[in-house]
């Protein structure tokens, strides 16, 4: 019978019923979204159920579909979807249906797109069909021709990397110049290319899912199984020769088998590649020679590949030279060699790296002049030098005794030349006996040196950059030292003048000017050193929960002398709620201080500066805006560059070194945030916006001056607080301190006593020590979080453990905040002020 969804009209039933039931195969119709809207009785019998479930009536029906390779097929790659997406008929796709009763049926799936008025299916509005075909295709008619039952081979394969790369992998394997196949660990074929299928004298469909025992004679199958077993247990690929009887006679193949690990790292597949060498193996001797030659070439290519991997993993000179040297001496069949680097200042060679020679021998060669020894002759001629036996070579007249002590006779020296022809050194390979390298050896050494020279050149450039960076750091350190030497007595003298009561008003004014300028110079020196430390990666943030309002308050206090000296008006707009981030309070304050100082410097006297903060989504936004000189459109993209200077004309003397914004940007990025500058142009002022990610369930640990407003300082909301500490003096003093802040306080000397207090009365905040006997703070926090009367209370850990791991452990135990002993008055007050009322 023909089943139709309720949403289809009677007209639809009249159209499709005779058509589908007349077909000799299982058939069904999908709309453009893949929903099955009609099917015949044969389809219902094949599926063993109606496709009425919304979760299963999509593209392929209610059965799991396996591709010809045995892998689960994504529904968007099936016959029906491809017909809709590409507007082309699918003439035949061989797949396996995994049915409800556990059996599998092999079917040939076909699909034909329906266009125009060929059916009752309404077009999709989601644009799933490809452009062009979408206007015409209204659905797809699919048929499933049952080819018979196939054995179930175990759990369905579902290796995601295979699913993602199957098509590209198949195209690659089909174009290999030989046979290629993949088996699972039970010996079942998962993939064969066309060449392998032809050699095995079976179709790909006949091979997939079957074992060697099912495809080949017993002796051949046993040989294949044994080689597979050896490949699975080997640490490297297995290379062997396998024979196979084909229609035109016995064929011999050079086979390489290797293991492909699964997601868990354990062997999951055995892959094989083979080249037919029957014509070359007229005799066993010829077969052995070809095998050895191919193996040697594979080994040589592997060595070059390994060297390339090693070279690409470092910019250091010595590891680079050693990687090249190790590969070269393996090619030449020896165990000793030297890489000489060219010194342009002396026009000589010096040792860069060596292998196989004692240190005293290497130390005897400081510099090698042109023409001295094989390497010196290579330096002179810039060409390869081969000395079969140093005993007979005039090149070794000067160094023959050293060569005898080092124990070598033959030498092969190759110049190291860059792509541009620049000479950078010599590679010398040494032999214990007289030796002339073969053409193959010289070719391999040339390949080795050409590949390595680029990396050697990069390592030289890297060394030069590091040396320049080191000298820069030394210069900055020396500059700071030399600048601070005169600043110290100046500062001390000004402090002495401050204590003098006999200064005239004019002298008092001069002293204030001098103090401001000395402070300005100290800030410049500090900025220089901070930037140097950041560029060298020497600054490590001490991250902890930070209330941004605290950092802003510290920044305002630090910048106030400069702002007041210029008679600016500072407008502060801070929210009435906390803004907590995970960061370094000192460094965040430093960022805002730099921005406020920058605004003060480049705003005319008596100008306006605005500092504001707000929450925006999961971020905290800090704005520093001024009505100053502004920034030109050309300069705006460069404003954060090192030593960048906006043209300040008459204000240039206040410009500093141009590193304050660079420092601010680096520190913000280290906190996972961003900073940007905007300006309408010169004379239009500027604004700097800092965006920082907000912390989740974190508490401010406050060590600096309070960030909260004066209004909050004057009157804290009265809260019910329970303090727990097993040290009587600690719990007593903490209770008294909180009472002076106007809080209602209860104390307990153990976790057990604290739980009794919680049963008797409610609390808003519980402050607990961690290291207590019987029940520590972590255990107590876990119990409180489950207690119906305390599950929503604010938990504060007060402890002497202050490492990052301790704070994380406290947070995981259920604490909201973490304070390190001894907690200051300001820290406690600011914490309470930050809590919601």
Secondary structure, DSSP 8 states (H G I E B T S, - for coil): --EE-TTS-HHHHHHHHHHHHHSSSEEEEEETTSBEEEE-HHHHHHHTS----TTT-BSS-SSEEE-TTSBB--GGGSHHHHHHHH---EEEEEEEEE-TTS-EEEEEEEEEEEETTSSS----SS--S-TTTTTTEEEEEEEEEEEEEE---SS-B--HHHHHHHHHHHHHHHTSSSEEEEEETTS-EEEE-HHHHHHHTS-HHHHTT--HHHHS-HHHHHHHHHHHHHHHH-SS-EEEEEEEEETTEEEEEEEEEEEEE-TTSSEEEEEEEEEE-TTT-SSHHHHHHHHHHHHHHHHHHHHHHHHHHHHHT---HHHHHHHHHHHHHHHTT-SEEEEEEEETTTTEEEEEEEESS-HHHHHT-S-B-TTSHHHHHHHHHSS-EEES-GGG-GGGTTTHHHHHHHT--EEEEEEEE-TT--EEEEEEEEESS-----HHHHHHHHHHHHHHHHHHHHHHHHHHHHHHHHHHHHHHHHHHHHHHHHHHHHHHHHHHHHT-S---HHHHHHHHHHHHHHHHHHHHHHHHHHHHHHHTT------EEEEHHHHHHHHHHHHHHHHHHTT-EEEEE--SS--EEEE-HHHHHHHHHHHHHHHHHTS-TT-EEEEEEEEETTEEEEEEEESSS---HHHHTTTTSTT-----GGGGGG-TTS-HHHHHHHHHHHTT-EEEEE-SSTTS-EEEEEEEEB-SS------SS--S-HHHHH-----EEEEE-SSHHHHHHHHHHHHHTT-EEEEESSHHHHHHHHHHS--SEEEE-SS-SSS-HHHHHHHHHH-TTTTTSEEEEEES--SHHHHHHHHHHT-SEEEESS--HHHHHHHHHHS--
